[in-house]
Amino acid sequence: MPAADLAWLLAAFALVSLMFPGLAMFYGGMLGTKNILNMLMMVMSSLAVTSVLYVLYGYSMVSGNSWGGLGIIGDPLEFFGLQTFVTDLETGGAEGLYWAAFFILFAAITIAIVASGAAGRMKFGAWIAFSALWLTLVYFPLAHQVFTFSDPESGYVGGWLRNVIELHDFAGGTAVHMNAGVAALALAMVLGKRKSAAHRPHNLPMVVLGAGILWFGWYGFNGGSAAGANFLAQYVVLTSLLAGSAGIIGFCLVERIRNGKATTLGMASGAIAGLVGITPSADAVDPIGALLVGLAAGAVVCLALTWKTKLGIDDTLDAFAVHGVGGVVGVICVVLFADSAAPAGITGILFGGNLDIVWRELVAITVTCTYSFVMTYAIAWGLNKTIGLRVTEEDEYAGLDVTLHAETAYVSERA
């Protein structure tokens, strides 16, 4: 790998690593003071669990040659322990090691987003067990189907959504965002509503700082997916900036029209919605298209938050609306706004493109959301019937920071 490419990719890796404390702060600030540390623990533990599983079999399940040539899941033993890369540095193993590390972060941030559906009421041990099962049975198969390309010359078979359906998803609108959002919804449905819930975020400056760190990390998330220090990396960093900015405008406009006031929480949520929306389409739209993607994602996500409230489902930190619905909007925007002059070379139907693209993206949306919801619900239901998912009512009222971790985020006594 050329030195310039490696330097940018290592920088992108560092940027994405910051998304974990960023998400922890974003989520933690939206909760009450009694559960913030528990949320930080849930988010940061996602990286620990994912790293172990990815080394053992996760990388193989995602990037390995497809089992039976079906494009559903990679051979879980092909790269067991990543030993192939360690012993084969002369023929590309070093580059393989980098991508293994980079995609650990992709998988870990996905399960961390799912914590939205469990905030303030789930046993920490149950969360660890759920994370391990969910990564194995939900994320790894979907990531294989979406991210892994086939190589006909070597006989290597990749994922069917990418290679048979020919889905266009630049950096994970399906396997990451839609998947996480729908999973958070399913987990919240199994857990039920919180009995003791703060009615508003306890620290909005923390939420905004967390959103800013996430935005910062997103340049690595999308820019690193360009696989080098190249024009594509520059392009997707620009479209990410534009979509995140437009997402703020779209979300706050809907808030202003509906409630008469735009809010700080809405600004932060709108930025994340715009970034979610641009993730699958960052290389497919032009700068004006990126603004339209952000506006659409911000506005639709704001409306989706209202629908979620009416349904009475306690997806506490709104992962379904922001990531699930935002991811769907982003994939649909590929269909609508893709410009053939952009690096992906796709033409959306609003620019005279072939309608053939419509069914491909719709199949990907349907498969991702259906598989994620059914499997997540089954995993959560099974764990609830065996080890139990929820803390006791007394622990919930007391707060999970004290009852599960013997800590408090804030000390009221004067020094």
PETAUR-V217578 format. One line per field, one symbol per residue. phi: phi as a letter, one per 20 degrees, with the letter a starting at -180 (. if undefined). burial: b if it has 24 or more other ideal C-beta (glycine too) atoms within 12 Angstrom, else e. A space follows every 10 residues. Layout:
phi=???
burial=???
This chain:
phi=.ggfffffff ffgfffgfff fffffffffe effecffffg fffffgffff gfffffbfff fedfgffmme mebfffdfdg mlfgffecff doffffffff fffgfgffff ffffggfcgm bdffffffff gfffgfedfg fffffeeeee cgfenfddff ffdefmgdbf cofefefggf ffffffffff fnffeccfeb gebfgfffff ffffggffff feffffmrec ffffffffff gffffffgff ffffgffedn becfffffff ffgffffegf dgeddegfff ffffgfffff ffffffffff fmeeegdmff ffefffffgf fffgfedgdf ffgfmddfff dnfffgffff ffffffffff ffffffffff fffffdende ffffffffof gffdclbcfc defff
burial=eeeeeeebbb bbbebbbbbb bbbbbbbbbb bbbbbbbbbb bbbbbbbbbb bebbbbbbbb bbbbbbbeee bbbbbbebbe ebebbeeeee eeeeebbbbb bbbbbbbbbb bbbbbbbbbb bbbbebbbbb bbbbbbbbbb bbbbbbbbbb eeeeeebbbb bbbbbbbbbb bbbbbbbbbb bbbbbbbbbb bbebebbeee bbbbebbbbb bbbbbbbbbb bbbbbbbbee ebbebbbbbb bbbbbbbbbb bbbbbeeeee ebbbbbbbbb bbbbbbbbbb bbbbbbbebb bbbbbbbbbb bbbbbeebee eebbbbbbbb bbbbbbbbbb bbbbbbbbbe ebbbebbbee eebeeebeeb bbbbbebbbe bbbebbbbbb eebbeeeebb beeebbeebb bebbbeeebe eeeee
